[in-house]
Each structure stands twice: as C-alpha cells, then as structure tokens.
C-alpha cells in the first residue's frame, strides 16, 4: 500500500512541526557553525556522488548548501535531507553511495536525517546513529543498508519518526525499540523479521505515543493478544501488518481505539469472526482484511449499520457469506468495496440506496495495489438525487450471485469499471448506453443469455469488453463497435454469436487482445483483421473459418504472443519460418494444413500442430530454434523419419506428443535429459528397439504412452524410479519377459496400467501398492499362474467415482496434455478423455491364468467393466458378484467355470453387456431385469444351461407343466360333479314344497 496516498493527520502535523524547526522561514542569511561545516565536509568526502548532487557543498556558509538546514538563531545544522528525488532514474543516476562518516556525531543539534532511496550497497547502519541524541526524524528507507541492525538505535529517546522500509537488514529482536519512548511513526516494511521472537507485539505495544505502525511483508509470526490490558495504543491511527503470518483472531481491543483511521491486516492468516464493532469506529477510513481465507461474517450483520466514514473496505478472499443487503447504501463515504472470492449469494439488490460519495465499489480478486482515488475526501459536487453518483468501480466477481442484472447498473453515470464475472447471473444484458465513462466491462463466466445489446457500441471510453463463457446468441454487427475507438481487449469466446459485417469494414479500434473463439467468423478468413496491426493475443479457434490463411496475415503475425486458430478448416502450407513474437504460444491444431513442419522465426514456448496433414521429418535443428520450448505436440499428422536425438537439448520441455504418425527408429535415449517432462506420448507409430533405460531419470513424469509400436525387450528396471507416474501405457508392442515385481509396489499414484497385447509371460506379481489404480489392462499376453493376485489392495476400485475430474498434465498457460485411453469394452474400442476419471476397469483376458474365480474381486464395487475371458478360471461364479452394482460390462467367456449362474446377477441393473459363453455352467438361466435383453451369444457353449434365450427347455419345467395338466383335469371333473349336484338340489328345492302343497 502506498502510504503517501493516505497520510494521516498526525504525521502531517509532525512534518509541519519538523519543518518549522529546520527551515529558515524568515529568509535570513544564517552563518553555520564552523565545527558543523567541518563535520559536513568530512561526511561529504565519504560519499560517492556520480551526478555531483553535492556540488554546492563548498564555501563558508553550509546553511546554504543543498539539503542542509540550520537553526534560525544559532546557525547550528539541524537537518540533512539527501534523499534521492529521482529513484527511478528519470534525471540520471542520483543515487549516493559510499560510507557514512562518524563526523555526523559532531552535529549536536541534528534533528532530521533523510538518506532514503540511495544505494549504499548493504553497508551496515552506523552504530553511532545511536549517539545522535536530539534526532527526531530518521529515514533510511530503500537506501541499500544491510547487515545487522545496531541495537544502539534504541538510545535515541527523542526519535519520533523512524523509517527503515525495504532494507536488507538482519534483525533478531525488537527489544531495542522499547527505548524509543517518543516514537510516533515506525516503518519496517519488507525487512526480514522472521527471526524475531513471538513477543514482538508486546514490546511495541508499550510505545504509548505511537500513531503509525507499518510492518507489512516482514515475516513476522506469532499471535496478537486480544487482551486490552496489555496494549497502550491509545493514540494509534494507522496499523499495517499485512503479509505476515500472525495466525490469530482479530484482536478485540481494536474496536476500542477511536483514533484508528487505517487498519491493514491482509494476508495474515487470521481466522474467526470479524468483530462487528469495527463498523462503529468513528473515523476509520480504510479496513483491509483481504486474503486471510478464514475470516467469516454475515453480510446482513456486518453491513447492517455503521461504517460512516469508511472509504476503503477490502474483505476479499475470506468466508463472508449471506446476501448483500440494500443497506450498503448507507455507507455514504464508501470508495472501495472488495468481497472477491467469498460466499456471497443471492441476487444483486434491486435497489442499493444512494451512496453519494462512493467512488470505488469492488468485490473482485485484486488487492488494493495502490489503486486509490486521487482524493478520499467527500465530493462537494455530489448530486444526491442520482443513486451512486460517484461510483467508479463495481466488481462483484467470483461469488455465488444469481438472478438478473438490476436496471440501476445502467444508470451509474460515472462508472469506470464494472465486473460481475464468475457468478451464476442469468437473463439478458441490460443497456449500458448511459455509462459514458465506462472503461472496463467484465461479465464473463455467467449464464447470461439473449443478444449482445448494440448500446455497447456507444461507450466511448470502453477499453475492456469481456462477455466470454456465457449463453449469448444472435448476431454482432458494426453497430456494436461504432464508437469503441479505445477498445483494447475484446473477449467474446464460448458463446453462439455470429459476426456479420461488410467485407470492407475497418474497425474503429486497435485491439491488443482479441478472443473470439467459438464465434462464427467464416466462411473465409476475416478481412477486417488486416487493420489490427497492434494485436498481440489472437484466438479465432472453432470459428468456422475455411480456406487458406491470407498472405497479409503474416505481416501482423510478428506481434502475436498468442496465435490460436485451431479447430477450423484452414488449408494450405504455412510460411517457413513461421513469423510470431518471441516466446509466443502457437496453436494451429485440428485444421487441414499440410507441408513440412514449420519452425518459428524466433524462439517460442509452445507449438501445437496436431490433427493436420503435415509431412516429412522432424527438423534436426528443432532444439536450436526452440531451445526453451515447454509444450510440443505434432500428433496425428503424417510425419516420417526418426525422432532426432536433439530433442534431449530442449531441457525445459514438459510435454512432447508425437503420437499418430509414421515415425520409425528407436526412441532416443537423450530424451532422458528433459528432466522436467510431465507427459510423453509416442503412441501409434512404428518405433522399434527397447524402452530406453534413460526414461527412469524423468522423476517428474506423470503419463507415459508408448503403445501400438514395435518395441521389444524387457521392461528396464529404471522405470521403478518414476514414483509420480499416473499412467503407464505400453500396450500393443512386442515386450517380453515376466512382469517385474516392482510394478506392484513402485507406483502409489498410478491410475492406468496397460501392458496388453505384448509377449509378457509368467505370473502376475502381487499388486501391493497400487491403491490409486483404476484401469488394469494385462490382456492378450502369455501370463500364467494363479488368478488371485491381491485384488483387495486396489482401493481406488472399491468405491465408484462419483465426481468427475479432467485429467491433464503439463499445463502451460491455456494448453495442456489431455489424458486419454482406448478401452476395450463390450467388444468395441472406446477412447475416453473427459470422463476417463470415472472409468474403473479390469481386463485380464487372453492369458493362461487359472484357479477358482477370485472372491476378492467382488469387493471392487466400483468396477464398470470386468473381462476375465479366455483363461482357465474354474469354480463357480460367486453369489456376491452382485456387489458389483456399477458393472456395465462382464465377460467371463471361454473359461472352465461350472455350476449355476447366480440369480443375484439380475440385480446388476447397469449391466448392458454379458458374455458367459463357452464354460461348463449348468442349470436354468435366471430371468428378469437386464437378463431379458441378452441373446443366445451370451450363454452359448454351456451344455448344462437351459431356459430362455437358449432353445433348450429345462426338464423340471416340462414335469411341472405335465403335473399342471393333470391337476387341471381333476379340477374339471370336480367342477362337473358340482354343477350336476347343484342342478339336482335346485330341482328338489322346487318340487318338494310343490308336492306337499298339492297333497294338502
């Protein structure tokens, strides 16, 4: 924080009093004392003065020398001000250096000494400074002093102002500060105080006259006492402890110091609730508690009342929660309001009151960074009839806000910055035509829909427009940009917008950042881009552009630090060399580009050319042109030849992807020199020879793909050094020998292990330390031995993955290697990328494994696919196989399984593929649920099975049907006799009474 921008009244008074002491206010010519003159000459002789700043230090009257002031009556030297007025070198090198002469101790009346912003090259702070008994002002800030801080400074009992900011000092205690009994101002920002004991605050709290305490970013640790009995700061106006590791609650005694005007305790690891009493401090103007992460408060309580004089309120990156109240409008002096990255929820209030003096309202992600209004005083020209009349900056980003944009946002006539990004705001974008001062509009990463209003084009000061990552639709015309001559950043990507302009349109702006990815810009390359000669970051990805890249484009491309025209239908050859800015990121992937691989005209850091039709060899001088490249992808082209040994010279390479080409030869051993590699993908080539032993030197490697090549030999033991490995895919080669035991013990982070379709033999080693494994694929080898290999150790398979996570490696800026794997399931090959994290699969098929069906497999309840087919597994399918509730594919075919199919299998309602064919299973096939969808191929080759869908009827079913026919015949006879007896009984019931009546 720039303290000069918020200078409290107490310091202004102090400087005024000092000025009265040291300046000759009557303009009288005072002769300096001879001993003082001699002391100053000795002091000058020890200094190096490259710009001859001390040229005036000659002649008899030292009171007229530059930077020297004398007492008005005695002529004694009272002040030396040799601070560097041009620390940035605007007027040359004004920095003084050299040695500080002890002759200064002869200046008995010296009260003011300022040596700030010079270059004393880490010489110690002179111990004799402690002898300057009358010194009241000492400023050594940014002057290059170093070494051990002399404790003798504590002897200057008259000292009122001490500034040692940004010095390379060694300070192991602050006990000396207890002697500065008159001290009013102490600044030790950016000094290493990490060795100071945790009682530092107890010592400083005894300085009863202290009004300002500045100790930011000094490595202090230890808590601050909350007891008011231990604190004597009755006059404290400013406390700045930001950037230290205090790790305590906010001390309650702060709310009792009515003189406080500024509290800055950002990034201090504070926790607990924010005291509500802070809102009642009568003259508090600035409160910065940002970046503490664990401070909490309810919006409705914290902003309910008070804050009458507060101009800056920064609570970013904490746990502020609840809804924003409309009572925010009662903070009539508010200038800066920051709640970035909290848990603020609900809608933006439809009315927020009339904050007459509000000039900076911010809930965004940045700290103060010196951004303060030129004046923090009230605005005499305020018009209370207009709401938020002076509001200049409103940022409500990175919270949980919902609902629409309130109309009053479009009435903030003096607004400069408006950012509502990274929320869940919905509805249309309101008209902003009245915001004539708006410079930055950020609405990205919401759920806004509808059209982009044409009124955007009537904002003459707009320099930043970002509406990316929303749900906007419709067309954008020239009218949207008609008055945007100052536009420098334009982000429209990830919407469904169509740009419709005249072919001869020349935009009124010159943008620096142009991001229109996923907008429709085609069908041809946009001609209007030709006028944008200052563009540095260009993203036209997925923009439906086809045809060749025009030649005029390569005249503006040398300025591009980002060139992304991927996922279009661009065709033709690229110029070689490729003209881009030094250290650029280049992404031309997923087009129809052809020809040899182009090399850049200057060094770049990422090159993505995958999914084109580039041909020819990889240039052998690739390391000379791009020695510091971080990301290299040439995948899925038609590249031939060998991988040059020179790739080993690109030693900060993190990702190399050469998959899907026609590369031949060996994998160069020099690749082991690229010690920062995170991802290697050489899949689907014609590489031969062994897996290089040097790969074991890549300790940071996380994913290794060498599948579908012609590699031979055994696995090098050095691979067990790759403890960070998460994917090991060596399938589809000719690797042989046994699977070494370290496969099951060396990779605690391994998610995917694929050795399928090789020549591995012998037993599968115990899987003892693969707790992260989600995909195990050892199919189509010559493995033998027991099927029981310790499945219960595969802890990542025990539970289903309920939340997805995109697996990517070697992330650099906006590009990264996307993890992928081709899974053989349900009889088909499926490539998984974005949902790979959810896949839990095991495939041991096509080997010679034997033994009973392993019971512990049924504990892997997260399995989605299980294939044990084409082995020699015997025994029965366990009844508790129904524990595998996530199973969608189960293949146990071509084994020696016997016994019945467990009826519990019908409980697997996710099962869509089942193959139990060619075993010795017997009994009736269960019915119900998913089993009704399986055909005969799922059960064929089991002579003992019967029932649907097989044509073989079960014997017990025929017997039960014959018995049922016999019972039905018996029931029919009984029914006939019943009918007959019922008729006879009815006739008798009628005739007998009739006969009796007739006889009578």
SULCOR-V405244 format. One record per backbone hydrogen bond with DSSP energy under -0.5 kcal/mol. NH is the residue of the N-H (numbers start at 1). CO is the residue of the C=O. If there is no record, write none. Layout:
BEGIN
nh->NH co->CO
nh->NH co->CO
END
This chain:
BEGIN
nh->3 co->1
nh->5 co->2
nh->6 co->3
nh->8 co->6
nh->12 co->8
nh->13 co->9
nh->14 co->10
nh->15 co->11
nh->16 co->12
nh->17 co->13
nh->18 co->14
nh->19 co->15
nh->20 co->16
nh->21 co->17
nh->22 co->18
nh->23 co->19
nh->25 co->23
nh->27 co->24
nh->30 co->28
nh->33 co->75
nh->37 co->33
nh->38 co->34
nh->39 co->35
nh->40 co->36
nh->41 co->37
nh->42 co->38
nh->43 co->39
nh->44 co->40
nh->45 co->41
nh->46 co->42
nh->46 co->43
nh->47 co->44
nh->48 co->97
nh->49 co->47
nh->50 co->95
nh->52 co->49
nh->55 co->52
nh->57 co->54
nh->58 co->56
nh->62 co->60
nh->64 co->61
nh->65 co->62
nh->68 co->65
nh->69 co->79
nh->71 co->76
nh->75 co->71
nh->78 co->69
nh->79 co->69
nh->80 co->112
nh->81 co->67
nh->82 co->80
nh->82 co->114
nh->84 co->116
nh->85 co->83
nh->89 co->86
nh->91 co->92
nh->92 co->89
nh->94 co->92
nh->97 co->48
nh->99 co->46
nh->101 co->99
nh->104 co->101
nh->105 co->102
nh->106 co->103
nh->107 co->104
nh->108 co->106
nh->110 co->107
nh->111 co->78
nh->112 co->78
nh->113 co->137
nh->114 co->80
nh->115 co->139
nh->117 co->141
nh->118 co->115
nh->119 co->96
nh->120 co->143
nh->122 co->144
nh->123 co->120
nh->125 co->146
nh->129 co->126
nh->130 co->127
nh->131 co->128
nh->132 co->129
nh->133 co->131
nh->135 co->132
nh->136 co->111
nh->137 co->111
nh->138 co->161
nh->139 co->113
nh->140 co->138
nh->140 co->163
nh->141 co->163
nh->142 co->165
nh->143 co->140
nh->146 co->123
nh->147 co->168
nh->149 co->170
nh->153 co->150
nh->154 co->151
nh->155 co->152
nh->156 co->153
nh->157 co->155
nh->158 co->133
nh->159 co->156
nh->160 co->136
nh->161 co->136
nh->162 co->185
nh->163 co->138
nh->164 co->162
nh->164 co->187
nh->166 co->189
nh->167 co->164
nh->168 co->145
nh->169 co->167
nh->170 co->147
nh->171 co->169
nh->171 co->192
nh->177 co->174
nh->178 co->175
nh->179 co->176
nh->180 co->177
nh->181 co->179
nh->182 co->157
nh->183 co->180
nh->184 co->160
nh->185 co->160
nh->186 co->212
nh->187 co->162
nh->188 co->214
nh->190 co->216
nh->191 co->188
nh->193 co->191
nh->193 co->218
nh->196 co->193
nh->200 co->197
nh->203 co->199
nh->204 co->200
nh->205 co->201
nh->206 co->203
nh->207 co->204
nh->208 co->206
nh->210 co->207
nh->211 co->184
nh->212 co->184
nh->213 co->238
nh->214 co->186
nh->215 co->213
nh->215 co->240
nh->217 co->242
nh->218 co->215
nh->219 co->243
nh->222 co->245
nh->228 co->226
nh->230 co->227
nh->231 co->228
nh->232 co->205
nh->234 co->232
nh->237 co->211
nh->238 co->211
nh->239 co->262
nh->240 co->213
nh->241 co->264
nh->242 co->264
nh->243 co->266
nh->244 co->241
nh->245 co->220
nh->246 co->244
nh->246 co->268
nh->247 co->268
nh->250 co->271
nh->254 co->251
nh->255 co->252
nh->256 co->253
nh->257 co->254
nh->258 co->256
nh->260 co->257
nh->261 co->237
nh->262 co->237
nh->263 co->286
nh->264 co->239
nh->265 co->263
nh->265 co->288
nh->267 co->290
nh->268 co->265
nh->271 co->248
nh->272 co->294
nh->274 co->296
nh->278 co->275
nh->279 co->276
nh->280 co->277
nh->281 co->278
nh->283 co->258
nh->284 co->281
nh->285 co->261
nh->286 co->261
nh->287 co->312
nh->288 co->263
nh->289 co->287
nh->289 co->314
nh->291 co->316
nh->292 co->289
nh->293 co->317
nh->294 co->270
nh->294 co->292
nh->296 co->272
nh->297 co->319
nh->299 co->321
nh->302 co->298
nh->303 co->299
nh->304 co->301
nh->307 co->279
nh->308 co->279
nh->311 co->285
nh->312 co->285
nh->313 co->336
nh->314 co->287
nh->315 co->313
nh->315 co->338
nh->317 co->340
nh->319 co->295
nh->321 co->297
nh->322 co->343
nh->324 co->345
nh->328 co->325
nh->329 co->326
nh->330 co->327
nh->331 co->328
nh->332 co->330
nh->334 co->331
nh->335 co->311
nh->336 co->311
nh->338 co->313
nh->339 co->337
nh->340 co->364
nh->341 co->397
nh->342 co->339
nh->342 co->398
nh->343 co->320
nh->345 co->322
nh->346 co->400
nh->348 co->402
nh->355 co->353
nh->356 co->354
nh->357 co->332
nh->358 co->355
nh->359 co->334
nh->361 co->393
nh->362 co->360
nh->363 co->395
nh->371 co->368
nh->372 co->370
nh->380 co->378
nh->382 co->379
nh->384 co->382
nh->386 co->383
nh->389 co->386
nh->390 co->355
nh->391 co->388
nh->392 co->359
nh->394 co->417
nh->395 co->361
nh->396 co->419
nh->398 co->421
nh->399 co->422
nh->400 co->344
nh->402 co->346
nh->403 co->424
nh->406 co->404
nh->409 co->406
nh->410 co->407
nh->411 co->408
nh->412 co->409
nh->413 co->411
nh->415 co->412
nh->416 co->392
nh->417 co->392
nh->418 co->440
nh->419 co->394
nh->420 co->442
nh->422 co->444
nh->423 co->445
nh->424 co->401
nh->426 co->403
nh->427 co->447
nh->429 co->451
nh->430 co->428
nh->435 co->432
nh->436 co->434
nh->437 co->413
nh->438 co->435
nh->439 co->416
nh->440 co->416
nh->441 co->464
nh->442 co->418
nh->443 co->441
nh->443 co->466
nh->444 co->466
nh->445 co->468
nh->446 co->469
nh->447 co->425
nh->449 co->427
nh->450 co->471
nh->453 co->451
nh->456 co->453
nh->457 co->454
nh->458 co->455
nh->459 co->456
nh->460 co->458
nh->462 co->459
nh->463 co->439
nh->464 co->439
nh->465 co->489
nh->466 co->441
nh->467 co->491
nh->469 co->493
nh->470 co->494
nh->471 co->448
nh->473 co->450
nh->474 co->496
nh->476 co->498
nh->480 co->477
nh->481 co->478
nh->482 co->479
nh->483 co->457
nh->484 co->481
nh->485 co->483
nh->487 co->484
nh->488 co->463
nh->489 co->463
nh->490 co->513
nh->491 co->465
nh->492 co->490
nh->492 co->515
nh->493 co->515
nh->494 co->517
nh->496 co->472
nh->498 co->474
nh->499 co->520
nh->500 co->476
nh->500 co->498
nh->501 co->499
nh->505 co->502
nh->507 co->505
nh->510 co->487
nh->512 co->488
nh->513 co->488
nh->514 co->537
nh->515 co->490
nh->516 co->514
nh->516 co->539
nh->518 co->541
nh->519 co->516
nh->520 co->497
nh->521 co->519
nh->521 co->543
nh->522 co->543
nh->529 co->526
nh->530 co->527
nh->531 co->528
nh->532 co->529
nh->533 co->531
nh->535 co->532
nh->536 co->512
nh->537 co->512
nh->538 co->562
nh->539 co->514
nh->540 co->564
nh->542 co->566
nh->543 co->540
nh->546 co->523
nh->547 co->569
nh->549 co->571
nh->550 co->548
nh->553 co->550
nh->554 co->550
nh->554 co->551
nh->555 co->552
nh->556 co->552
nh->556 co->553
nh->557 co->553
nh->559 co->556
nh->560 co->557
nh->561 co->536
nh->562 co->536
nh->563 co->585
nh->564 co->538
nh->565 co->587
nh->567 co->589
nh->568 co->590
nh->569 co->545
nh->571 co->547
nh->572 co->592
nh->574 co->594
nh->577 co->599
nh->578 co->599
nh->579 co->577
nh->580 co->578
nh->581 co->560
nh->583 co->603
nh->584 co->581
nh->585 co->561
nh->586 co->606
nh->587 co->563
nh->588 co->608
nh->590 co->610
nh->591 co->611
nh->592 co->570
nh->594 co->572
nh->595 co->613
nh->601 co->578
nh->605 co->584
nh->606 co->584
nh->607 co->631
nh->608 co->586
nh->609 co->607
nh->609 co->633
nh->611 co->635
nh->612 co->636
nh->613 co->593
nh->615 co->595
nh->616 co->638
nh->622 co->619
nh->623 co->620
nh->624 co->621
nh->625 co->621
nh->626 co->622
nh->629 co->626
nh->630 co->605
nh->631 co->605
nh->632 co->655
nh->633 co->607
nh->634 co->657
nh->636 co->659
nh->638 co->614
nh->640 co->616
nh->641 co->662
nh->643 co->664
nh->644 co->642
nh->647 co->644
nh->648 co->645
nh->649 co->646
nh->650 co->647
nh->651 co->649
nh->653 co->650
nh->654 co->630
nh->655 co->630
nh->656 co->679
nh->657 co->632
nh->658 co->681
nh->659 co->681
nh->660 co->683
nh->661 co->684
nh->662 co->639
nh->664 co->641
nh->665 co->686
nh->667 co->688
nh->668 co->666
nh->671 co->668
nh->672 co->669
nh->673 co->670
nh->674 co->671
nh->675 co->673
nh->677 co->674
nh->678 co->654
nh->679 co->654
nh->680 co->703
nh->681 co->656
nh->682 co->705
nh->684 co->707
nh->685 co->708
nh->686 co->663
nh->688 co->665
nh->689 co->710
nh->692 co->690
nh->695 co->692
nh->696 co->693
nh->697 co->694
nh->698 co->695
nh->699 co->697
nh->700 co->675
nh->701 co->698
nh->702 co->678
nh->703 co->678
nh->704 co->727
nh->705 co->680
nh->706 co->704
nh->706 co->729
nh->707 co->729
nh->708 co->731
nh->709 co->732
nh->710 co->687
nh->712 co->689
nh->713 co->734
nh->719 co->716
nh->720 co->717
nh->721 co->718
nh->722 co->719
nh->723 co->721
nh->725 co->722
nh->726 co->702
nh->727 co->702
nh->728 co->752
nh->729 co->704
nh->730 co->728
nh->730 co->754
nh->732 co->756
nh->733 co->757
nh->734 co->711
nh->736 co->713
nh->737 co->759
nh->739 co->761
nh->740 co->738
nh->743 co->740
nh->744 co->741
nh->745 co->742
nh->746 co->742
nh->749 co->723
nh->750 co->747
nh->751 co->726
nh->752 co->726
nh->753 co->775
nh->754 co->728
nh->755 co->777
nh->756 co->777
nh->757 co->779
nh->758 co->780
nh->759 co->735
nh->761 co->737
nh->762 co->782
nh->767 co->789
nh->768 co->766
nh->769 co->744
nh->773 co->770
nh->774 co->751
nh->775 co->751
nh->776 co->841
nh->777 co->753
nh->777 co->775
nh->778 co->843
nh->779 co->843
nh->780 co->845
nh->781 co->846
nh->782 co->760
nh->784 co->762
nh->785 co->848
nh->787 co->850
nh->789 co->787
nh->793 co->790
nh->794 co->791
nh->795 co->793
nh->796 co->771
nh->797 co->794
nh->798 co->795
nh->799 co->795
nh->802 co->800
nh->808 co->806
nh->809 co->817
nh->812 co->815
nh->815 co->812
nh->817 co->809
nh->818 co->816
nh->819 co->807
nh->819 co->817
nh->821 co->832
nh->823 co->821
nh->823 co->830
nh->825 co->823
nh->825 co->828
nh->828 co->825
nh->830 co->823
nh->830 co->828
nh->832 co->821
nh->832 co->830
nh->836 co->833
nh->838 co->835
nh->839 co->836
nh->841 co->774
nh->842 co->865
nh->843 co->776
nh->844 co->867
nh->845 co->867
nh->846 co->869
nh->847 co->870
nh->848 co->783
nh->850 co->785
nh->851 co->872
nh->853 co->874
nh->857 co->854
nh->858 co->855
nh->859 co->856
nh->860 co->857
nh->861 co->798
nh->861 co->859
nh->862 co->797
nh->863 co->860
nh->864 co->840
nh->865 co->840
nh->866 co->889
nh->867 co->842
nh->868 co->891
nh->869 co->891
nh->870 co->893
nh->871 co->894
nh->872 co->849
nh->874 co->851
nh->875 co->896
nh->877 co->898
nh->878 co->876
nh->881 co->878
nh->882 co->879
nh->883 co->880
nh->884 co->881
nh->885 co->883
nh->886 co->861
nh->887 co->884
nh->888 co->864
nh->889 co->864
nh->890 co->913
nh->891 co->866
nh->892 co->915
nh->893 co->915
nh->894 co->917
nh->895 co->918
nh->896 co->873
nh->898 co->875
nh->899 co->920
nh->902 co->900
nh->905 co->902
nh->906 co->903
nh->907 co->904
nh->908 co->905
nh->909 co->907
nh->911 co->908
nh->912 co->888
nh->913 co->888
nh->915 co->890
nh->916 co->938
nh->918 co->940
nh->920 co->897
nh->922 co->899
nh->923 co->944
nh->925 co->946
nh->931 co->928
nh->932 co->929
nh->933 co->930
nh->934 co->931
nh->938 co->935
nh->939 co->936
nh->940 co->936
nh->942 co->939
nh->944 co->921
nh->945 co->942
nh->946 co->923
nh->947 co->952
nh->950 co->947
nh->953 co->951
nh->957 co->954
nh->958 co->954
nh->959 co->955
nh->960 co->956
nh->961 co->957
nh->962 co->958
nh->963 co->959
nh->964 co->960
nh->965 co->961
nh->966 co->962
nh->967 co->963
nh->968 co->964
nh->969 co->965
nh->970 co->966
nh->971 co->967
nh->972 co->968
nh->973 co->969
nh->974 co->970
nh->975 co->971
nh->976 co->972
nh->977 co->973
nh->978 co->974
nh->979 co->975
nh->980 co->976
nh->981 co->977
nh->982 co->978
nh->983 co->979
nh->984 co->980
nh->985 co->981
nh->986 co->982
nh->987 co->983
nh->988 co->984
nh->989 co->985
nh->990 co->986
nh->990 co->987
nh->991 co->987
nh->992 co->988
nh->994 co->990
nh->995 co->991
nh->996 co->992
nh->997 co->993
nh->998 co->994
nh->999 co->995
nh->1000 co->996
END
